[in-house]
Amino acid sequence: MRTSVSLAVLAAVSGATAFWRMECHGRLGIARIDPLISPGEVAQHAHSIHGSSGFSESATYQNLIDADCTSCAVTQDKSVYWHPSLYFQHANGTYESVEQVGGMLAYYFLYGDDGSKDSSITAFPSDFRMIAGNSLRRSYSIAGYSAFDADPEKSFWSKLGQTSQTDLAQRALGFNCLNYNKQPEGSLYRHVMPEKSYLDANCADGVRFEIMFPSCWNGKDLDTKDHKSHVAYPDLVMNGVCPQGFDVKLPGLFYETIWATNAFNNVDGQFVIANGDVHGFGYHADFMNGWNPDFLQKAVDTCTDGSGKIQDCPIFDIQSLEDQQKCSLKVPKALVSEKVVGLVGNSLPGDVAIQYGPDSATVKNPALPTTTQELPTVGYSEGAQATGTAYQPGQIFKESPSSAAVPSPSVSLSKVAALAQATPPAPTEAPVAPAAVDDSKYEVVRTDYITVGDVVSMIIVKEAVEYVTVTTTTVTATGSAKARREVHMHRHAGRHGHNGRHLS
Ligand SMILES: *[C@@H]1O[C@H](CO)[C@@H](O)[C@H](O)[C@H]1NC(C)=O
């Protein structure tokens, strides 16, 4: 029996799903404060801020841990979690804040480095800080793929050359269309904010913004000038193999924030993130550690329950919802009179102008928007339950179309074929057709080519409601051909357990 690469990856995921979800039901406030990007100054754009009330434009670790409250549930966590807030621009030009539903969640995933024998997780050191995402990004660029294509199955990412840090950072963003009457979409499934008309038609319960932080650390810098270079993504964004030089595995932070975009259903206008981004490519988030590292290490080592519930971690002291919501920010003088909630006027807080892209945004706000970018809309698609897991962010992960009902656009063949450096040589014999599976139940949804060295692999992805069949035909440059078939039985909506079998 042949070992399947994709199955090995899935197994690794399901074998290491220890995590907890830090609930932050309170919000310290919305303000143009960002001690990482704009220390000691008013920041460019408004952020929604959660965590320790010691936060300020010049906050230090000491300030955070000395503070008397946190807007998150666990009192030992004096970290601060922040991200740009969301606004709606009415047709008449007036901006209005969008309501944030239920605060935010910060997941702590405890995935080891799959490339290392050492599967340990190291707690964030005292003064540790980092940023995920890029506020100036206004486009999506992963070779052969657009933000509207479903991601290829994770096991193909490296073969497709899609594991650069820039690629992974773009796949670390998710805009989840919420409709509680449907099966939920997968986390990090859609890497672009849907258009207003799409939201009106499909996302009856709003949109969940998702962002995964890098979790591989260089082991020495607590921060770097760009607040990113000291950390890196593992090659599957959430988990996988850490790049060389980033051998220390940190807890994997993943923020989820729900915005009530549905409150503007059938109202003319557009949604704009506080940094002047309408597509979400420039969505980003910041983290400043406020845990005692010894305590966090103990939590990381002992709170390895798969439930994700902070209540299942006995060392956490959990405060009431009311106490979380009581904790707020001391707004600096310069910002006291700035309107950031409700109808805020004819510009975003800080006079941030919309920059549509696809060119990178500039930090200085241009007087007028630059070129506009017409973008299609990715379709709604229910997520596939990750294998063997009780609970995941948004309940669910999604990595490739897994249902016969997957709407177009799916990955286009031309895009993937364009990736191939060489034209696939014709095989000298027809690929061996695997016999043991009843093909009538499947339909081909796409064909991908992957070129690695002189080997061109053709991957035919077939899908049915309950099963996903991946047939890989490998053609070497010398012309010999062999076929491999893997049958993945994915479970949908948690109705079936994962199973895998391989026919060679
Ligand atoms: C713009 O439209 C919104 C929504 O209808 C309204 O609340 C607001 O007062 C209007 N602003 C101006 C300046 O007319």
Ligand as a Chemical Component Dictionary entry (heavy atoms), coordinates in Angstrom:
data_LIG
# 
_chem_comp.id                   LIG 
_chem_comp.type                 NON-POLYMER 
_chem_comp.pdbx_formal_charge   0 
_chem_comp.three_letter_code    LIG 
# 
loop_
_chem_comp_atom.comp_id 
_chem_comp_atom.atom_id 
_chem_comp_atom.alt_atom_id 
_chem_comp_atom.type_symbol 
_chem_comp_atom.charge 
_chem_comp_atom.model_Cartn_x 
_chem_comp_atom.model_Cartn_y 
_chem_comp_atom.model_Cartn_z 
_chem_comp_atom.pdbx_ordinal 
LIG C1 C1 C 0 -26.306 59.912 4.269 1  
LIG O1 O1 O 0 -27.149 58.793 4.307 2  
LIG C2 C2 C 0 -27.303 58.195 5.578 3  
LIG C3 C3 C 0 -28.134 56.951 5.415 4  
LIG O2 O2 O 0 -29.332 57.220 4.777 5  
LIG C4 C4 C 0 -27.915 59.188 6.537 6  
LIG O3 O3 O 0 -28.067 58.609 7.819 7  
LIG C5 C5 C 0 -27.025 60.399 6.614 8  
LIG O4 O4 O 0 -27.599 61.387 7.435 9  
LIG C6 C6 C 0 -26.779 60.984 5.239 10 
LIG N1 N1 N 0 -25.759 62.013 5.361 11 
LIG C7 C7 C 0 -25.921 63.201 4.844 12 
LIG C8 C8 C 0 -24.787 64.149 5.048 13 
LIG O5 O5 O 0 -26.918 63.539 4.256 14 
# 
loop_
_chem_comp_bond.comp_id 
_chem_comp_bond.atom_id_1 
_chem_comp_bond.atom_id_2 
_chem_comp_bond.value_order 
_chem_comp_bond.pdbx_ordinal 
LIG C1 O1 SING 1  
LIG C1 C6 SING 2  
LIG O1 C2 SING 3  
LIG C2 C3 SING 4  
LIG C2 C4 SING 5  
LIG C3 O2 SING 6  
LIG C4 O3 SING 7  
LIG C4 C5 SING 8  
LIG C5 O4 SING 9  
LIG C5 C6 SING 10 
LIG C6 N1 SING 11 
LIG N1 C7 SING 12 
LIG C7 C8 SING 13 
LIG C7 O5 DOUB 14 
# 
